[in-house]
Amino acid sequence: MSVWEQFVSIHAVTSGMFDDMPVAAKIKEAQATLLTQLWKNTKDAMREPNKDDKPTDEQLKMIDEATKETAKGFGVSNPCRALAR
């Protein structure tokens, strides 16, 4: 797993946006969906952490938006609540 994939995976889980996922067993599937979506839509931005660069605020926003959409697709009704904590 590349640096950006590790970062996104850890960030998605520690942000709390996957906390209310109805079936915990779906976390790995949600992770795969999130990583695929980010790579497909923001490949250049996701390459930056592989260069030992700290993710920018813009990249974190992209990751958070993609994580929210992924969480909603897996039955989390209000993933935005996690960011307000």
PyMOL Python script that loads the backbone (N, CA, C, O; Angstrom):
from pymol import cmd

cmd.read_pdbstr("""\
ATOM      1  N   MET A   1       0.858  -1.172   0.000  1.00  0.00           N
ATOM      2  CA  MET A   1       0.000   0.000   0.000  1.00  0.00           C
ATOM      3  C   MET A   1       0.905   1.235   0.000  1.00  0.00           C
ATOM      4  O   MET A   1       1.844   1.326   0.790  1.00  0.00           O
ATOM      5  N   SER A   2       0.614   2.169  -0.884  1.00  0.00           N
ATOM      6  CA  SER A   2       1.439   3.371  -1.002  1.00  0.00           C
ATOM      7  C   SER A   2       1.186   4.326   0.170  1.00  0.00           C
ATOM      8  O   SER A   2       0.247   4.145   0.945  1.00  0.00           O
ATOM      9  N   VAL A   3       2.032   5.330   0.279  1.00  0.00           N
ATOM     10  CA  VAL A   3       1.907   6.308   1.359  1.00  0.00           C
ATOM     11  C   VAL A   3       0.547   7.002   1.308  1.00  0.00           C
ATOM     12  O   VAL A   3      -0.123   7.142   2.331  1.00  0.00           O
ATOM     13  N   TRP A   4       0.144   7.439   0.106  1.00  0.00           N
ATOM     14  CA  TRP A   4      -1.133   8.152   0.027  1.00  0.00           C
ATOM     15  C   TRP A   4      -2.295   7.251   0.417  1.00  0.00           C
ATOM     16  O   TRP A   4      -3.244   7.711   1.052  1.00  0.00           O
ATOM     17  N   GLU A   5      -2.237   5.966   0.045  1.00  0.00           N
ATOM     18  CA  GLU A   5      -3.308   5.033   0.402  1.00  0.00           C
ATOM     19  C   GLU A   5      -3.353   4.820   1.914  1.00  0.00           C
ATOM     20  O   GLU A   5      -4.431   4.757   2.506  1.00  0.00           O
ATOM     21  N   GLN A   6      -2.187   4.712   2.530  1.00  0.00           N
ATOM     22  CA  GLN A   6      -2.135   4.566   3.983  1.00  0.00           C
ATOM     23  C   GLN A   6      -2.688   5.812   4.666  1.00  0.00           C
ATOM     24  O   GLN A   6      -3.483   5.722   5.602  1.00  0.00           O
ATOM     25  N   PHE A   7      -2.252   6.982   4.184  1.00  0.00           N
ATOM     26  CA  PHE A   7      -2.719   8.231   4.782  1.00  0.00           C
ATOM     27  C   PHE A   7      -4.236   8.361   4.672  1.00  0.00           C
ATOM     28  O   PHE A   7      -4.908   8.641   5.664  1.00  0.00           O
ATOM     29  N   VAL A   8      -4.773   8.160   3.480  1.00  0.00           N
ATOM     30  CA  VAL A   8      -6.220   8.292   3.266  1.00  0.00           C
ATOM     31  C   VAL A   8      -6.977   7.298   4.140  1.00  0.00           C
ATOM     32  O   VAL A   8      -7.986   7.657   4.748  1.00  0.00           O
ATOM     33  N   SER A   9      -6.512   6.072   4.211  1.00  0.00           N
ATOM     34  CA  SER A   9      -7.190   5.044   5.007  1.00  0.00           C
ATOM     35  C   SER A   9      -7.232   5.428   6.481  1.00  0.00           C
ATOM     36  O   SER A   9      -8.277   5.328   7.125  1.00  0.00           O
ATOM     37  N   ILE A  10      -6.104   5.863   7.007  1.00  0.00           N
ATOM     38  CA  ILE A  10      -6.044   6.255   8.421  1.00  0.00           C
ATOM     39  C   ILE A  10      -6.889   7.502   8.661  1.00  0.00           C
ATOM     40  O   ILE A  10      -7.629   7.577   9.642  1.00  0.00           O
ATOM     41  N   HIS A  11      -6.778   8.473   7.769  1.00  0.00           N
ATOM     42  CA  HIS A  11      -7.545   9.718   7.918  1.00  0.00           C
ATOM     43  C   HIS A  11      -9.050   9.441   7.872  1.00  0.00           C
ATOM     44  O   HIS A  11      -9.808   9.996   8.668  1.00  0.00           O
ATOM     45  N   ALA A  12      -9.475   8.602   6.959  1.00  0.00           N
ATOM     46  CA  ALA A  12     -10.906   8.297   6.828  1.00  0.00           C
ATOM     47  C   ALA A  12     -11.458   7.671   8.104  1.00  0.00           C
ATOM     48  O   ALA A  12     -12.553   8.018   8.547  1.00  0.00           O
ATOM     49  N   VAL A  13     -10.711   6.764   8.684  1.00  0.00           N
ATOM     50  CA  VAL A  13     -11.188   6.073   9.884  1.00  0.00           C
ATOM     51  C   VAL A  13     -11.094   6.975  11.113  1.00  0.00           C
ATOM     52  O   VAL A  13     -12.030   7.023  11.911  1.00  0.00           O
ATOM     53  N   THR A  14      -9.982   7.687  11.275  1.00  0.00           N
ATOM     54  CA  THR A  14      -9.830   8.518  12.470  1.00  0.00           C
ATOM     55  C   THR A  14     -10.678   9.784  12.424  1.00  0.00           C
ATOM     56  O   THR A  14     -10.889  10.418  13.458  1.00  0.00           O
ATOM     57  N   SER A  15     -11.166  10.161  11.250  1.00  0.00           N
ATOM     58  CA  SER A  15     -12.052  11.330  11.154  1.00  0.00           C
ATOM     59  C   SER A  15     -13.422  11.028  11.750  1.00  0.00           C
ATOM     60  O   SER A  15     -14.174  11.943  12.085  1.00  0.00           O
ATOM     61  N   GLY A  16     -13.739   9.754  11.878  1.00  0.00           N
ATOM     62  CA  GLY A  16     -15.028   9.356  12.435  1.00  0.00           C
ATOM     63  C   GLY A  16     -16.134   9.198  11.408  1.00  0.00           C
ATOM     64  O   GLY A  16     -17.258   8.837  11.757  1.00  0.00           O
ATOM     65  N   MET A  17     -15.828   9.463  10.144  1.00  0.00           N
ATOM     66  CA  MET A  17     -16.883   9.413   9.129  1.00  0.00           C
ATOM     67  C   MET A  17     -17.375   8.001   8.840  1.00  0.00           C
ATOM     68  O   MET A  17     -18.453   7.832   8.271  1.00  0.00           O
ATOM     69  N   PHE A  18     -16.616   6.999   9.216  1.00  0.00           N
ATOM     70  CA  PHE A  18     -17.052   5.619   9.019  1.00  0.00           C
ATOM     71  C   PHE A  18     -17.608   5.014  10.316  1.00  0.00           C
ATOM     72  O   PHE A  18     -18.000   3.848  10.332  1.00  0.00           O
ATOM     73  N   ASP A  19     -17.645   5.799  11.403  1.00  0.00           N
ATOM     74  CA  ASP A  19     -18.061   5.273  12.705  1.00  0.00           C
ATOM     75  C   ASP A  19     -19.461   4.673  12.699  1.00  0.00           C
ATOM     76  O   ASP A  19     -19.699   3.653  13.346  1.00  0.00           O
ATOM     77  N   ASP A  20     -20.377   5.287  11.984  1.00  0.00           N
ATOM     78  CA  ASP A  20     -21.771   4.837  12.002  1.00  0.00           C
ATOM     79  C   ASP A  20     -22.114   3.894  10.859  1.00  0.00           C
ATOM     80  O   ASP A  20     -23.287   3.709  10.536  1.00  0.00           O
ATOM     81  N   MET A  21     -21.105   3.304  10.252  1.00  0.00           N
ATOM     82  CA  MET A  21     -21.360   2.369   9.163  1.00  0.00           C
ATOM     83  C   MET A  21     -22.144   1.184   9.733  1.00  0.00           C
ATOM     84  O   MET A  21     -21.711   0.567  10.706  1.00  0.00           O
ATOM     85  N   PRO A  22     -23.297   0.862   9.130  1.00  0.00           N
ATOM     86  CA  PRO A  22     -24.165  -0.171   9.690  1.00  0.00           C
ATOM     87  C   PRO A  22     -23.500  -1.537   9.882  1.00  0.00           C
ATOM     88  O   PRO A  22     -23.800  -2.236  10.849  1.00  0.00           O
ATOM     89  N   VAL A  23     -22.634  -1.910   9.007  1.00  0.00           N
ATOM     90  CA  VAL A  23     -21.982  -3.217   9.115  1.00  0.00           C
ATOM     91  C   VAL A  23     -20.477  -2.988   9.109  1.00  0.00           C
ATOM     92  O   VAL A  23     -19.904  -2.599   8.091  1.00  0.00           O
ATOM     93  N   ALA A  24     -19.847  -3.231  10.245  1.00  0.00           N
ATOM     94  CA  ALA A  24     -18.411  -2.977  10.364  1.00  0.00           C
ATOM     95  C   ALA A  24     -17.601  -3.760   9.336  1.00  0.00           C
ATOM     96  O   ALA A  24     -16.519  -3.332   8.935  1.00  0.00           O
ATOM     97  N   ALA A  25     -18.123  -4.896   8.914  1.00  0.00           N
ATOM     98  CA  ALA A  25     -17.411  -5.712   7.925  1.00  0.00           C
ATOM     99  C   ALA A  25     -17.297  -4.996   6.580  1.00  0.00           C
ATOM    100  O   ALA A  25     -16.492  -5.392   5.737  1.00  0.00           O
ATOM    101  N   LYS A  26     -18.083  -3.961   6.373  1.00  0.00           N
ATOM    102  CA  LYS A  26     -18.056  -3.212   5.117  1.00  0.00           C
ATOM    103  C   LYS A  26     -16.924  -2.180   5.075  1.00  0.00           C
ATOM    104  O   LYS A  26     -16.713  -1.542   4.043  1.00  0.00           O
ATOM    105  N   ILE A  27     -16.200  -2.009   6.175  1.00  0.00           N
ATOM    106  CA  ILE A  27     -15.133  -1.003   6.230  1.00  0.00           C
ATOM    107  C   ILE A  27     -14.093  -1.247   5.138  1.00  0.00           C
ATOM    108  O   ILE A  27     -13.697  -0.306   4.450  1.00  0.00           O
ATOM    109  N   LYS A  28     -13.649  -2.474   4.967  1.00  0.00           N
ATOM    110  CA  LYS A  28     -12.636  -2.772   3.939  1.00  0.00           C
ATOM    111  C   LYS A  28     -13.168  -2.468   2.542  1.00  0.00           C
ATOM    112  O   LYS A  28     -12.440  -1.950   1.695  1.00  0.00           O
ATOM    113  N   GLU A  29     -14.423  -2.787   2.308  1.00  0.00           N
ATOM    114  CA  GLU A  29     -15.033  -2.487   1.009  1.00  0.00           C
ATOM    115  C   GLU A  29     -15.137  -0.970   0.809  1.00  0.00           C
ATOM    116  O   GLU A  29     -14.876  -0.463  -0.282  1.00  0.00           O
ATOM    117  N   ALA A  30     -15.517  -0.259   1.862  1.00  0.00           N
ATOM    118  CA  ALA A  30     -15.601   1.202   1.785  1.00  0.00           C
ATOM    119  C   ALA A  30     -14.217   1.802   1.551  1.00  0.00           C
ATOM    120  O   ALA A  30     -14.073   2.755   0.785  1.00  0.00           O
ATOM    121  N   GLN A  31     -13.212   1.254   2.203  1.00  0.00           N
ATOM    122  CA  GLN A  31     -11.836   1.716   2.005  1.00  0.00           C
ATOM    123  C   GLN A  31     -11.435   1.551   0.540  1.00  0.00           C
ATOM    124  O   GLN A  31     -10.891   2.475  -0.064  1.00  0.00           O
ATOM    125  N   ALA A  32     -11.698   0.397  -0.022  1.00  0.00           N
ATOM    126  CA  ALA A  32     -11.343   0.138  -1.423  1.00  0.00           C
ATOM    127  C   ALA A  32     -12.083   1.094  -2.356  1.00  0.00           C
ATOM    128  O   ALA A  32     -11.504   1.603  -3.315  1.00  0.00           O
ATOM    129  N   THR A  33     -13.352   1.335  -2.077  1.00  0.00           N
ATOM    130  CA  THR A  33     -14.143   2.260  -2.886  1.00  0.00           C
ATOM    131  C   THR A  33     -13.573   3.670  -2.797  1.00  0.00           C
ATOM    132  O   THR A  33     -13.439   4.353  -3.812  1.00  0.00           O
ATOM    133  N   LEU A  34     -13.238   4.104  -1.593  1.00  0.00           N
ATOM    134  CA  LEU A  34     -12.678   5.439  -1.380  1.00  0.00           C
ATOM    135  C   LEU A  34     -11.357   5.607  -2.120  1.00  0.00           C
ATOM    136  O   LEU A  34     -11.156   6.604  -2.813  1.00  0.00           O
ATOM    137  N   LEU A  35     -10.464   4.648  -1.978  1.00  0.00           N
ATOM    138  CA  LEU A  35      -9.158   4.737  -2.641  1.00  0.00           C
ATOM    139  C   LEU A  35      -9.306   4.742  -4.161  1.00  0.00           C
ATOM    140  O   LEU A  35      -8.615   5.489  -4.853  1.00  0.00           O
ATOM    141  N   THR A  36     -10.202   3.914  -4.671  1.00  0.00           N
ATOM    142  CA  THR A  36     -10.437   3.870  -6.121  1.00  0.00           C
ATOM    143  C   THR A  36     -10.990   5.198  -6.617  1.00  0.00           C
ATOM    144  O   THR A  36     -10.545   5.718  -7.641  1.00  0.00           O
ATOM    145  N   GLN A  37     -11.958   5.743  -5.894  1.00  0.00           N
ATOM    146  CA  GLN A  37     -12.566   7.019  -6.281  1.00  0.00           C
ATOM    147  C   GLN A  37     -11.523   8.138  -6.278  1.00  0.00           C
ATOM    148  O   GLN A  37     -11.454   8.919  -7.227  1.00  0.00           O
ATOM    149  N   LEU A  38     -10.718   8.222  -5.229  1.00  0.00           N
ATOM    150  CA  LEU A  38      -9.706   9.277  -5.162  1.00  0.00           C
ATOM    151  C   LEU A  38      -8.678   9.133  -6.274  1.00  0.00           C
ATOM    152  O   LEU A  38      -8.287  10.122  -6.894  1.00  0.00           O
ATOM    153  N   TRP A  39      -8.242   7.917  -6.527  1.00  0.00           N
ATOM    154  CA  TRP A  39      -7.241   7.705  -7.579  1.00  0.00           C
ATOM    155  C   TRP A  39      -7.810   8.064  -8.950  1.00  0.00           C
ATOM    156  O   TRP A  39      -7.128   8.665  -9.780  1.00  0.00           O
ATOM    157  N   LYS A  40      -9.057   7.692  -9.173  1.00  0.00           N
ATOM    158  CA  LYS A  40      -9.700   7.975 -10.459  1.00  0.00           C
ATOM    159  C   LYS A  40      -9.889   9.478 -10.672  1.00  0.00           C
ATOM    160  O   LYS A  40      -9.653   9.987 -11.768  1.00  0.00           O
ATOM    161  N   ASN A  41     -10.315  10.184  -9.628  1.00  0.00           N
ATOM    162  CA  ASN A  41     -10.699  11.590  -9.770  1.00  0.00           C
ATOM    163  C   ASN A  41      -9.613  12.602  -9.419  1.00  0.00           C
ATOM    164  O   ASN A  41      -9.663  13.740  -9.887  1.00  0.00           O
ATOM    165  N   THR A  42      -8.636  12.210  -8.607  1.00  0.00           N
ATOM    166  CA  THR A  42      -7.637  13.180  -8.130  1.00  0.00           C
ATOM    167  C   THR A  42      -6.240  12.566  -8.090  1.00  0.00           C
ATOM    168  O   THR A  42      -5.482  12.779  -7.143  1.00  0.00           O
ATOM    169  N   LYS A  43      -5.920  11.822  -9.106  1.00  0.00           N
ATOM    170  CA  LYS A  43      -4.660  11.075  -9.143  1.00  0.00           C
ATOM    171  C   LYS A  43      -3.440  11.951  -8.846  1.00  0.00           C
ATOM    172  O   LYS A  43      -2.597  11.572  -8.033  1.00  0.00           O
ATOM    173  N   ASP A  44      -3.336  13.105  -9.487  1.00  0.00           N
ATOM    174  CA  ASP A  44      -2.165  13.958  -9.286  1.00  0.00           C
ATOM    175  C   ASP A  44      -2.042  14.422  -7.837  1.00  0.00           C
ATOM    176  O   ASP A  44      -0.948  14.422  -7.272  1.00  0.00           O
ATOM    177  N   ALA A  45      -3.155  14.815  -7.242  1.00  0.00           N
ATOM    178  CA  ALA A  45      -3.137  15.263  -5.847  1.00  0.00           C
ATOM    179  C   ALA A  45      -2.765  14.124  -4.906  1.00  0.00           C
ATOM    180  O   ALA A  45      -2.106  14.354  -3.892  1.00  0.00           O
ATOM    181  N   MET A  46      -3.171  12.913  -5.222  1.00  0.00           N
ATOM    182  CA  MET A  46      -2.877  11.781  -4.351  1.00  0.00           C
ATOM    183  C   MET A  46      -1.429  11.309  -4.489  1.00  0.00           C
ATOM    184  O   MET A  46      -0.935  10.566  -3.641  1.00  0.00           O
ATOM    185  N   ARG A  47      -0.766  11.729  -5.530  1.00  0.00           N
ATOM    186  CA  ARG A  47       0.646  11.361  -5.695  1.00  0.00           C
ATOM    187  C   ARG A  47       1.557  12.158  -4.758  1.00  0.00           C
ATOM    188  O   ARG A  47       2.645  11.695  -4.416  1.00  0.00           O
ATOM    189  N   GLU A  48       1.129  13.340  -4.342  1.00  0.00           N
ATOM    190  CA  GLU A  48       1.972  14.224  -3.536  1.00  0.00           C
ATOM    191  C   GLU A  48       2.459  13.588  -2.229  1.00  0.00           C
ATOM    192  O   GLU A  48       3.650  13.681  -1.931  1.00  0.00           O
ATOM    193  N   PRO A  49       1.587  12.942  -1.432  1.00  0.00           N
ATOM    194  CA  PRO A  49       2.093  12.328  -0.197  1.00  0.00           C
ATOM    195  C   PRO A  49       3.145  11.241  -0.447  1.00  0.00           C
ATOM    196  O   PRO A  49       3.938  10.937   0.445  1.00  0.00           O
ATOM    197  N   ASN A  50       3.160  10.661  -1.634  1.00  0.00           N
ATOM    198  CA  ASN A  50       4.190   9.669  -1.953  1.00  0.00           C
ATOM    199  C   ASN A  50       5.565  10.308  -2.076  1.00  0.00           C
ATOM    200  O   ASN A  50       6.581   9.615  -2.021  1.00  0.00           O
ATOM    201  N   LYS A  51       5.603  11.628  -2.243  1.00  0.00           N
ATOM    202  CA  LYS A  51       6.864  12.355  -2.379  1.00  0.00           C
ATOM    203  C   LYS A  51       7.341  12.895  -1.034  1.00  0.00           C
ATOM    204  O   LYS A  51       8.215  13.761  -0.989  1.00  0.00           O
ATOM    205  N   ASP A  52       6.783  12.401   0.042  1.00  0.00           N
ATOM    206  CA  ASP A  52       7.092  12.855   1.395  1.00  0.00           C
ATOM    207  C   ASP A  52       6.580  14.254   1.680  1.00  0.00           C
ATOM    208  O   ASP A  52       7.023  14.894   2.634  1.00  0.00           O
ATOM    209  N   ASP A  53       5.652  14.735   0.865  1.00  0.00           N
ATOM    210  CA  ASP A  53       5.043  16.031   1.119  1.00  0.00           C
ATOM    211  C   ASP A  53       3.848  15.846   2.047  1.00  0.00           C
ATOM    212  O   ASP A  53       3.085  14.888   1.920  1.00  0.00           O
ATOM    213  N   LYS A  54       3.704  16.770   2.970  1.00  0.00           N
ATOM    214  CA  LYS A  54       2.541  16.753   3.845  1.00  0.00           C
ATOM    215  C   LYS A  54       1.316  17.117   3.004  1.00  0.00           C
ATOM    216  O   LYS A  54       1.397  18.026   2.178  1.00  0.00           O
ATOM    217  N   PRO A  55       0.190  16.436   3.190  1.00  0.00           N
ATOM    218  CA  PRO A  55      -1.008  16.783   2.421  1.00  0.00           C
ATOM    219  C   PRO A  55      -1.413  18.237   2.677  1.00  0.00           C
ATOM    220  O   PRO A  55      -1.375  18.715   3.811  1.00  0.00           O
ATOM    221  N   THR A  56      -1.792  18.915   1.627  1.00  0.00           N
ATOM    222  CA  THR A  56      -2.222  20.309   1.736  1.00  0.00           C
ATOM    223  C   THR A  56      -3.656  20.372   2.248  1.00  0.00           C
ATOM    224  O   THR A  56      -4.356  19.360   2.288  1.00  0.00           O
ATOM    225  N   ASP A  57      -4.081  21.558   2.635  1.00  0.00           N
ATOM    226  CA  ASP A  57      -5.473  21.738   3.061  1.00  0.00           C
ATOM    227  C   ASP A  57      -6.430  21.379   1.929  1.00  0.00           C
ATOM    228  O   ASP A  57      -7.491  20.799   2.160  1.00  0.00           O
ATOM    229  N   GLU A  58      -6.045  21.726   0.712  1.00  0.00           N
ATOM    230  CA  GLU A  58      -6.879  21.397  -0.455  1.00  0.00           C
ATOM    231  C   GLU A  58      -7.002  19.878  -0.629  1.00  0.00           C
ATOM    232  O   GLU A  58      -8.086  19.367  -0.911  1.00  0.00           O
ATOM    233  N   GLN A  59      -5.891  19.166  -0.459  1.00  0.00           N
ATOM    234  CA  GLN A  59      -5.929  17.704  -0.572  1.00  0.00           C
ATOM    235  C   GLN A  59      -6.778  17.101   0.542  1.00  0.00           C
ATOM    236  O   GLN A  59      -7.554  16.176   0.303  1.00  0.00           O
ATOM    237  N   LEU A  60      -6.632  17.624   1.763  1.00  0.00           N
ATOM    238  CA  LEU A  60      -7.443  17.125   2.877  1.00  0.00           C
ATOM    239  C   LEU A  60      -8.929  17.357   2.613  1.00  0.00           C
ATOM    240  O   LEU A  60      -9.761  16.513   2.945  1.00  0.00           O
ATOM    241  N   LYS A  61      -9.257  18.495   2.019  1.00  0.00           N
ATOM    242  CA  LYS A  61     -10.655  18.774   1.679  1.00  0.00           C
ATOM    243  C   LYS A  61     -11.162  17.763   0.650  1.00  0.00           C
ATOM    244  O   LYS A  61     -12.281  17.265   0.770  1.00  0.00           O
ATOM    245  N   MET A  62     -10.339  17.455  -0.365  1.00  0.00           N
ATOM    246  CA  MET A  62     -10.719  16.455  -1.370  1.00  0.00           C
ATOM    247  C   MET A  62     -10.948  15.099  -0.713  1.00  0.00           C
ATOM    248  O   MET A  62     -11.916  14.403  -1.022  1.00  0.00           O
ATOM    249  N   ILE A  63     -10.053  14.734   0.192  1.00  0.00           N
ATOM    250  CA  ILE A  63     -10.156  13.450   0.886  1.00  0.00           C
ATOM    251  C   ILE A  63     -11.425  13.418   1.733  1.00  0.00           C
ATOM    252  O   ILE A  63     -12.161  12.431   1.716  1.00  0.00           O
ATOM    253  N   ASP A  64     -11.682  14.498   2.476  1.00  0.00           N
ATOM    254  CA  ASP A  64     -12.882  14.544   3.315  1.00  0.00           C
ATOM    255  C   ASP A  64     -14.159  14.457   2.478  1.00  0.00           C
ATOM    256  O   ASP A  64     -15.092  13.744   2.847  1.00  0.00           O
ATOM    257  N   GLU A  65     -14.205  15.173   1.363  1.00  0.00           N
ATOM    258  CA  GLU A  65     -15.391  15.122   0.494  1.00  0.00           C
ATOM    259  C   GLU A  65     -15.601  13.710  -0.062  1.00  0.00           C
ATOM    260  O   GLU A  65     -16.721  13.201  -0.070  1.00  0.00           O
ATOM    261  N   ALA A  66     -14.528  13.091  -0.520  1.00  0.00           N
ATOM    262  CA  ALA A  66     -14.633  11.728  -1.056  1.00  0.00           C
ATOM    263  C   ALA A  66     -15.033  10.748   0.041  1.00  0.00           C
ATOM    264  O   ALA A  66     -15.808   9.824  -0.201  1.00  0.00           O
ATOM    265  N   THR A  67     -14.504  10.949   1.251  1.00  0.00           N
ATOM    266  CA  THR A  67     -14.842  10.070   2.372  1.00  0.00           C
ATOM    267  C   THR A  67     -16.318  10.208   2.730  1.00  0.00           C
ATOM    268  O   THR A  67     -16.989   9.211   2.994  1.00  0.00           O
ATOM    269  N   LYS A  68     -16.827  11.443   2.740  1.00  0.00           N
ATOM    270  CA  LYS A  68     -18.254  11.665   3.030  1.00  0.00           C
ATOM    271  C   LYS A  68     -19.133  10.948   2.010  1.00  0.00           C
ATOM    272  O   LYS A  68     -20.093  10.268   2.372  1.00  0.00           O
ATOM    273  N   GLU A  69     -18.796  11.105   0.737  1.00  0.00           N
ATOM    274  CA  GLU A  69     -19.587  10.465  -0.317  1.00  0.00           C
ATOM    275  C   GLU A  69     -19.530   8.943  -0.207  1.00  0.00           C
ATOM    276  O   GLU A  69     -20.543   8.264  -0.378  1.00  0.00           O
ATOM    277  N   THR A  70     -18.354   8.416   0.074  1.00  0.00           N
ATOM    278  CA  THR A  70     -18.207   6.967   0.230  1.00  0.00           C
ATOM    279  C   THR A  70     -19.012   6.481   1.423  1.00  0.00           C
ATOM    280  O   THR A  70     -19.719   5.478   1.329  1.00  0.00           O
ATOM    281  N   ALA A  71     -18.910   7.186   2.546  1.00  0.00           N
ATOM    282  CA  ALA A  71     -19.647   6.791   3.750  1.00  0.00           C
ATOM    283  C   ALA A  71     -21.151   6.778   3.483  1.00  0.00           C
ATOM    284  O   ALA A  71     -21.848   5.852   3.896  1.00  0.00           O
ATOM    285  N   LYS A  72     -21.649   7.801   2.796  1.00  0.00           N
ATOM    286  CA  LYS A  72     -23.082   7.846   2.459  1.00  0.00           C
ATOM    287  C   LYS A  72     -23.475   6.639   1.614  1.00  0.00           C
ATOM    288  O   LYS A  72     -24.544   6.060   1.807  1.00  0.00           O
ATOM    289  N   GLY A  73     -22.612   6.265   0.684  1.00  0.00           N
ATOM    290  CA  GLY A  73     -22.882   5.117  -0.175  1.00  0.00           C
ATOM    291  C   GLY A  73     -22.920   3.795   0.573  1.00  0.00           C
ATOM    292  O   GLY A  73     -23.457   2.803   0.080  1.00  0.00           O
ATOM    293  N   PHE A  74     -22.341   3.794   1.778  1.00  0.00           N
ATOM    294  CA  PHE A  74     -22.337   2.584   2.593  1.00  0.00           C
ATOM    295  C   PHE A  74     -23.287   2.700   3.784  1.00  0.00           C
ATOM    296  O   PHE A  74     -23.147   1.976   4.769  1.00  0.00           O
ATOM    297  N   GLY A  75     -24.252   3.614   3.688  1.00  0.00           N
ATOM    298  CA  GLY A  75     -25.318   3.673   4.678  1.00  0.00           C
ATOM    299  C   GLY A  75     -25.100   4.578   5.867  1.00  0.00           C
ATOM    300  O   GLY A  75     -25.906   4.551   6.797  1.00  0.00           O
ATOM    301  N   VAL A  76     -24.052   5.377   5.884  1.00  0.00           N
ATOM    302  CA  VAL A  76     -23.856   6.328   6.977  1.00  0.00           C
ATOM    303  C   VAL A  76     -24.708   7.550   6.656  1.00  0.00           C
ATOM    304  O   VAL A  76     -24.486   8.221   5.648  1.00  0.00           O
ATOM    305  N   SER A  77     -25.676   7.835   7.510  1.00  0.00           N
ATOM    306  CA  SER A  77     -26.646   8.878   7.188  1.00  0.00           C
ATOM    307  C   SER A  77     -26.093  10.289   7.314  1.00  0.00           C
ATOM    308  O   SER A  77     -26.507  11.172   6.563  1.00  0.00           O
ATOM    309  N   ASN A  78     -25.167  10.530   8.243  1.00  0.00           N
ATOM    310  CA  ASN A  78     -24.660  11.884   8.433  1.00  0.00           C
ATOM    311  C   ASN A  78     -23.159  11.877   8.717  1.00  0.00           C
ATOM    312  O   ASN A  78     -22.748  12.144   9.847  1.00  0.00           O
ATOM    313  N   PRO A  79     -22.340  11.579   7.719  1.00  0.00           N
ATOM    314  CA  PRO A  79     -20.892  11.540   7.958  1.00  0.00           C
ATOM    315  C   PRO A  79     -20.312  12.913   8.276  1.00  0.00           C
ATOM    316  O   PRO A  79     -19.224  13.004   8.845  1.00  0.00           O
ATOM    317  N   CYS A  80     -21.015  13.975   7.921  1.00  0.00           N
ATOM    318  CA  CYS A  80     -20.530  15.335   8.197  1.00  0.00           C
ATOM    319  C   CYS A  80     -20.505  15.616   9.690  1.00  0.00           C
ATOM    320  O   CYS A  80     -19.728  16.453  10.150  1.00  0.00           O
ATOM    321  N   ARG A  81     -21.338  14.931  10.444  1.00  0.00           N
ATOM    322  CA  ARG A  81     -21.384  15.098  11.897  1.00  0.00           C
ATOM    323  C   ARG A  81     -20.022  14.822  12.505  1.00  0.00           C
ATOM    324  O   ARG A  81     -19.631  15.468  13.478  1.00  0.00           O
ATOM    325  N   ALA A  82     -19.299  13.872  11.940  1.00  0.00           N
ATOM    326  CA  ALA A  82     -17.986  13.504  12.472  1.00  0.00           C
ATOM    327  C   ALA A  82     -17.002  14.660  12.374  1.00  0.00           C
ATOM    328  O   ALA A  82     -16.161  14.821  13.259  1.00  0.00           O
ATOM    329  N   LEU A  83     -17.083  15.458  11.335  1.00  0.00           N
ATOM    330  CA  LEU A  83     -16.156  16.572  11.162  1.00  0.00           C
ATOM    331  C   LEU A  83     -16.445  17.707  12.130  1.00  0.00           C
ATOM    332  O   LEU A  83     -15.572  18.534  12.392  1.00  0.00           O
ATOM    333  N   ALA A  84     -17.656  17.757  12.664  1.00  0.00           N
ATOM    334  CA  ALA A  84     -18.027  18.827  13.583  1.00  0.00           C
ATOM    335  C   ALA A  84     -17.570  18.551  15.014  1.00  0.00           C
ATOM    336  O   ALA A  84     -17.637  19.436  15.867  1.00  0.00           O
ATOM    337  N   ARG A  85     -17.113  17.345  15.279  1.00  0.00           N
ATOM    338  CA  ARG A  85     -16.715  16.992  16.651  1.00  0.00           C
ATOM    339  C   ARG A  85     -15.493  17.736  17.080  1.00  0.00           C
ATOM    340  O   ARG A  85     -15.024  17.559  18.204  1.00  0.00           O
TER     341      ARG A  85
END
""", "prot")
cmd.dss("prot")
cmd.show_as("cartoon", "prot")
cmd.util.cbc("prot")
cmd.orient("prot")
